[in-house]
Amino acid sequence: MDRMEDARSKKIVFVSSCLLNTNNKVKGLARYPGMCKEVFDTLHKYGLGINQMHCPETLYLGVQRWWATKNLYDNLGFRSFCRELAKQVVDYIQSYEQVGYKTVAILSCDGSPTCGVTLTSWDDNWGGPPADLDYNKALVEGSGVYIEELKKEIESRGLKKPPFYGLALDDESADMDKIISDFEVFIKFVCEG
């Protein structure tokens, strides 16, 4: 056997931290005890490597932070922080690309004010003293702050943008079985494409 060739697939998926470690989610929004096993079973089934991205919210405000919507995070300081984290991820993507590996996808958590792909949260009533507000009523179409910065960094380097996919795990009304089956359809498609 040639020692330069081994069993690696040369296919990588970058995932939001909370998919591997639900302890990074803001209190009250965890739908699974440790990791979203079904997501990783699917990635394993298709022979994909996993790179965990940092959780901007946990690093910036800690584990005991309040619930927040995008309008609370959409400020110069937090954007700059997210931009620095995005640069690290894109360094990995670019390094893999240089040796012929493929970033198959970037997986995140839809509904998140930072990591939402197609669904984030926004509510002008949030801010000021903590209040009992309904997070599901704050869900809106759009991307979170970190995902916006990650896309900008990929584009600024002239790299091919991998498909981004948001699992609707912050939406309590979403059916978990449907979330996972839709995700598997997506992964099958990007792996065959």
Stockholm file with secondary structure:
# STOCKHOLM 1.0

chainA/1-193         MDRMEDARSKKIVFVSSCLLNTNNKVKGLARYPGMCKEVFDTLHKYGLGINQMHCPETLYLGVQRWWATKNLYDNLGFRSFCRELAKQVVDYIQSYEQVGYKTVAILSCDGSPTCGVTLTSWDDNWGGPPADLDYNKALVEGSGVYIEELKKEIESRGLKKPPFYGLALDDESADMDKIISDFEVFIKFVCEG
#=GR chainA/1-193 SS CCTTCCSCCCEEEEECHHHHCGGGSCTTCCCSSSSCHHHHHHHHHTTCEEEECCCHHHHHHCTTCCCCCHHHHCSHHHHHHHHHHHHHHHHHHHHHHHTTCEEEEEEEETTCTTTCSSEEECCTTCSSSCCCCCGGGGEEESCCHHHHHHHHHHHHTTCCCCCEEEECTTCTTSCHHHHHHHHHHHHHHHHHC
#=GC SS_cons         CCTTCCSCCCEEEEECHHHHCGGGSCTTCCCSSSSCHHHHHHHHHTTCEEEECCCHHHHHHCTTCCCCCHHHHCSHHHHHHHHHHHHHHHHHHHHHHHTTCEEEEEEEETTCTTTCSSEEECCTTCSSSCCCCCGGGGEEESCCHHHHHHHHHHHHTTCCCCCEEEECTTCTTSCHHHHHHHHHHHHHHHHHC
//
